Amino acid sequence: MSQPIRVRFAPSPTGYLHIGGARTALFNWLFARHHRGAFILRIEDTDTQRNSQEAIDVILKGLRWLGLNWDEGPISGDTSGASLGECGPYLQSRRGENYRRRIEELRDKGLAYDRDGAVYFRMTREPVTIPDLIIGDVVRPLTDREVLDPDWVLVRSDGMPVFHLVNVVDDLEMRISHVIRGEDHLANTAKHIALFRAFGVEPPHYAHIPLILNPDGSKMSKRDHGAHVTNYLDDGFTPEAVLNYLALLGWAPSDGKEFLSISELVERFGLDRVNRSPAKFDTKKLEALHFEHTRIQEPRCFVQTGVTFLNRAGIMTSGFSDEYIAAALGTAREKGKLFKELAGFVDFYFAADDAVPMDPEARVKVLIPTAGPILEKLLGAFMVLPDFTAIALEGALKALAVELGVKVGALVQPCRFACTGKLVGPSLYHLLEVLGREKVARRFAVVRALL
């Protein structure tokens, strides 16, 4: 493309970052990165009574977590950027002079006038054709009411400029080349095109992306758990998985590949592969991608995130060595768990040997008279092993099962319960190796005392 690519994400600070907004930000970011262009963040906060710094911070937190870094903003030392700690974002509440100047330009052209205390735009009396890179050409005819009076408000009677004005003025002055936004904004676009032309410039290229729906086909509302980006952070999804999945909501590469790294998404992304149909959110698919991304995650990063979630759940890991923590969390890595689920999966590693939480149903099932002799024989087989490794432990348990003439499961269940208090969890032989010979012996002793 000969024109420099400049796109923007322009959310309103409503107190949360909607998953649809995050997908819009991602599509803009990918488009900019693919074409080596600029991605701009602009906060539409002109409604000063409803907006707050806290609401802006929620948006910034979500974008930072997803890794959607923006490229420019107020110059260093500008108060509109200083409180935010980095360049930008642009805040519309600090750009009032720009809008006033543009209103005067329209007045001078006879395209803006006062009515009932407000400033009105003299709208074209002809239908507006919206060229859209995804939907195709859309003709916006005038409604019956608009035929009689198509003009619309630019500045309300309280002096507040409306969304249509500030949106167009900022896109114009920030030299936005492509406006990539949700399909729900298509209804606004005829006004925006008319306003660009009133300023004597051609509008940017428009691309309206499909909406994200709930699995049942209903529109996501702010009451839906899946609508809030921070919920995915709190639930323990990896940001790479969320980005990967969001990219697939309305877009797909030509070869149909679904597990994609960020670099692959940047390389492959294009508006020509964006679908017109609404996309239904599929949490199971997101969870599957989370599993794939955790499998390739750098181990140190996986452990750091895991420890954060364990501590958040009240499980303190400070009394254990880094090697032990890494080994313990490593046994959960292949299980596809969300980070918020780790506490219930690996808590036994960090419990005192005489205070391992015991699942009540498992306790009734395992603590039967035959469990005592089984644990005694297992312990004897384990304690004489030269190497307390997963391979050696598995061999010892299976050999004992043959010797006793029982199925392997008859030994696995009491062994697992004695060490973890549960009947499900990480690989038995690997968790035994992580716990070590002494811990296993002490935990066997605790359960045998209950029989």
N, C-alpha and C positions, 0 to 999 in steps of 0.2 A: 504494500500500500504506500503510495507516495505521500499521503497526508500523515503527519505525525500522529500516532495513536495516543489519545488522552481520554481516559475514562474515569468515572467517579462512582463512589458509593455515597449516597446522601440520605442516611436514616434520620428519623425524628427521634429524639430522646424520650421514649415512652416508659422507661423503667426496666426494659428487658430487650434483648436482641432476639428477634424472631428467627426461626430456622429458615424461613423463606428469605428473610433479609440477608442471612449469612450466605445462602446459596447465591443470591444476587451479587453480594460482595465477591464471592469466589469466582463467578463467571466473569465479572469485570477484571478481577486480579489476574486470572488465567489468560484472558484476552490481551491484557496489557503486557504480561510477561512473555507470551508467545510472540508478540510483535515488537518486543523490546520498547514498549511505550511506557506511559506514566499512569499510575493508579492513584487517584486522589480521594481523600476522605473529607467529606463535608457534612457537618452536622446541621440539620435544618431545625434550629432552635429559636425561631422568631417568636414563638408563643411563650413569652417569658413567664407567664403565670403557671404554666403546666410543666415547664422544663427546669432541670436542676443539674448541678454538677454531678450528683450521684447517678442520675440517669445517664449522663454522658459516659461516666466511668464504666457503667455496665457494658455499653457498646464497645468501649476501648478494650476492656478485659476480654470480651469474647473474641474480638478480632486478633488480639495479641495471642490468645491461647491457640487459635487456629493458624497462626503464623501469617496472617494476611497483612503484611506490612505495607504502609502507604509511602508515597515518594516525595511529597512536598507539602508545605503548609506555610503558615506565617513565618516571616524571617526571624532569625535568632534575636531575642530581646523583645519581641512583640509580646505584649501581655496576653494576647489571645492564644499564644502557644506556650508561654512560660509555665503556666500552672499545670499544663498537661505533660510536661517532662520530655517533649520531643517535638520535631517539626509537625505542625498541624495538630489536630485537624483544623480545617477552616470552620469557623463558627458564623453562621448567618446573622446571629444577634450582634455581631461586631462589624457588620458590613452595611449598616443602614445608609451611609452616605452614598454608596454605590447605587442603591435602589432609588434614592431621592433624585440623584442625577439622571438616572434613566427615565424616571417619570417626567422630568422637565423636558427631556429630549422628545418624548411622545407628545407632550403638550405643544411643543414648538412645531411639531409636524401635524398638529390637529388630530392626533390619534388618541388623545386622552383628554377627558373633561370631567368637571365636577357635577355630581348629582346626589341630592339628599345627604350631603356631607361626606360622601365617598368619592373616590376617583375611579372613573370607568374607562375601559378600553373600547375603542370604536372597532368592533369586530368586522371582519370581511362578511359580505352578504352572499358569498358563494360557497358551495360545498368545498371541503378541504380534503385533499388526497394525502394519506399518510403512507409513504413508502417504508415498509418494514422488512428488515433482513430475515426475519423468521416467518412472519405471518403472510408477507406479501403486501401488495397495495390494498389499503383499506380506505374507502371513501366515507367521509364523515358528513352526511347531509345535515342541513339545518332542520331542527324540529319545528313543529307548527308555531310554538311560542317564539322560537328564535327567529323565524321569518319576520315576525312583527318587531322583535326587539332582541337582536343577537348580542348586544353589548354586555360586557361582564365586568365585575369589580376588580380593580387592580390594588387599591388601598381602601381598607374599610374605614368607616366613619370614626373609629378610634385611632386612626393613624397607622394601623398595622398593615404592612404589605401582605398580600395573599401568597399562597404557595406558588401559583402559576407565575407570578412576576419574579419572585426571588429565585425560583428554579431556573427560569430562562436567563435572567441576568447573570447568574453565577456560571451557568453553562457557557454563555457567550464569553464572559470575561476570563474564564479559566480555559478557554479554547478547547472545550470538550469535543472530541471527534465522533464518539459513539456513545449513545445513551442506551445502556443495557439494563432493563428493569422489568419488574413483574407485569404480567399481562393486565392486571387490574388498573395499571396506569394508562392503558391505551385510550381510555375515554378522555384523558386530559390532553392528549397529544395534539389534537387539532388546534386547541387554544395556543399551545406552545409554538407550533409551527407558524401560526398567524403572528404571534408576538415576535418571533425571530425575524420574520420578513418585515415587520413594522420597524425594526431596528436596522433594516437594510442589509441583513446577512442571511445566508442560507442556513437552515437548521442542521444539527448534527445528524448522523445516521442513527435511526432508531431500531432497536431489537427488543421486542417484548417476549419474555420467556414465560413458559407455562407455570401455572400455580402448583403448589404442593398441597395435596389433599391427605386426609386421614385414610387409613386402610379401608374404611367403609364408604369412601367417596365424599365425605363431608369436608367442608373447608376447615382448616386448622384455626382454632381460636386461641386467645392467650390463656384460656383455662386448660387447654390440652397440655399434658406433661411434655409431649414431644415438640411443642412449639418453642420452647425456651432453650437457647444454646447453652446457658449455664447449667441446665439439668444434665446435659451430656458430659460436661466437665465433672459435675458432682457425682454422676453415676459411674465415672471411671472409664469412659471411652478414651481411646487415644485420639488426639486431634488429627493424626494422619488418616485414621479410619473414617472419621466424620467428614473430612474434606473429600476423601475418595468416594464416600457414599453420596455426598451432596452433589458431586460432579455428575454422578449417574442419574440424578433426578432431573430428567429432561434432556440429557445429553448422553451420547455413547460414541466410542471410537468406532472406526469403520470395521475393525476386526472383531468387535464384540467383547474384547477383553475387559474384565471388571476389576481385578486386583491391580491397582495402578499406584505407583509412587508419585510424589508431588512433581518430580522432574518429568515423569512420563506424561502426567496431565498437562503440564505446560507445553510440552512438545507436541501433543496430539490435539489440543483444544482448538475448536473452531466453531463459529456460529452456524456454519452450514450443517452441522450435525446435531443442532438443537431441535428437539421435537416440538410440535405444536400442541400435542395433547397434554392435559394435566398429568402430573406424576403422583402416584400414591406412595406414601411413606411406608416402608417395610422394616420394622425394627429388627427382625430376624436376620435380614440381609446385612444390616449395619453391624449386628453382633458378629456375623461370620467374617466380615471384613476386619473388625477389631481383632479377632483371633489371628487372622493372617498377618496383620501389621505387628502384633505383639511378638509373633514368632521371629520376625526379622529385626525387631527393635534391639538397639545396642544394649547389652546386658546391664551395664551400669545405669542407664536411663530407666530400664524396667525396674530395677531394684529401688532406685530413688523414688520413683512414683509409687511403687508398692509400699514402701516404708511410710510415705506421707499418708496413704489411705489407712494403713494399720494404726498409725498414731491417732488419726482422726477418729478411729473406732475405739480408741481407748487402749490399744495394745502397744505398750512401750517396748521398743527394741533396743534401747540404749545399753542394756546390760549384756548384750550379746555381741560377739565378734562380727566384723564385716563379712568374714568368710562364711560363718554360720548363717547369717541373714541371707546372703546371696544364694547359698545352697538351698535353704528352706524355700525361698520364693521361686527358685529355679524349678522346683518340683511342681509348681502350679502353672508354669509358663505354657506348657503344651495343652492345658485344659480349656483354654479359651475363655477364662473368667474375666469379667469386668473387674476393674481395680476395687470397686466398692464391695465386691463379693470375696475378696481375698481374706478378709478378717475371719469370715465364717469357714473358710477353707483351710487356712494355715494357722489358726490361733493356737492349736495344740503345741506347736513348736516353741511358743514363747510363754507357756504356762509352767508353773511349778509342777514337779513330777507328781506331787500328791494333790494337785488341784486342777487336773485336766478336766475341762467341762465334758460331762457325759450325756449323750443323747438318751432321754428316758426310754424311747422305744428300743433303741439298740441295747440298752442295758438289760431290759427284760428278755430280749432275744438271746443275748450272749451269756449272761450270768446264770448258767445252768450247771448242775453238778459235774458234768463231763468237762467243763471248761478248765477246771483246776488242773487235772492231770495233763491236759493238752498244753497249757501254758508252761507247766513244769518241764515237760519234755522239750518243748520249743526252746525254752531258755537254756536248757542244757546243751542243745544242738548249736545254738547261737554262740554261747560263751566260749566254746572250744575252737571257734574258727580263728585261724591265724590272721585273716584279713576280714574286717567287718565292712565288706563292700556289698553293693546291691547284687552283684553276680553270685558271690559266695552265699549270701543270705537266701537268695532264691533257690540255689542248689540244695542248701541244708533243709529248707522247709519242704521241698518236693521229695527229697529223699526220706524224710520222716513220714510224710504221707504214705509213701510206698511201704515203709516199714510197718506202719500201723494199719495198713489196708483200708485207708479212708481217702475220700476225695480231697484235693488240695483246698477247696473252699472251707472244709471243716476246720482247717488250721488257720486259714487266712483271716476269717472273721474274728475269732477271739484275739488273734495277734494284732490286727488293726485296731480293734476296740481298746485293747490294753494300752496302746501307744497314743491313740488319738481321741478316744471317747466316741468315735463315730464308726459307721460301717461303709462310708464312702469318703473318698478324698484322693490325695496324690498316690502315685505308684507306691505300693506297700514296701517293696524292697529298697527303693530309693529313700523313702522317708525314714526307714530304719537306719540306713547308712548315715543320713543327716543327723538324726538324734544321737547316734553313737552308742557304743556298747553299754556304758554306765547308765545313761538315761533309760535305755530300753529295759535294763535289769531292774531299775527302780520302779518303773511304771508297771512292769509285770508283777512286781511284789505288791504294789498298791491294789491292783485288781484281784490278785489271788487272795488277799486278806479280806475281800468282800464276799468270798465264796464260802 
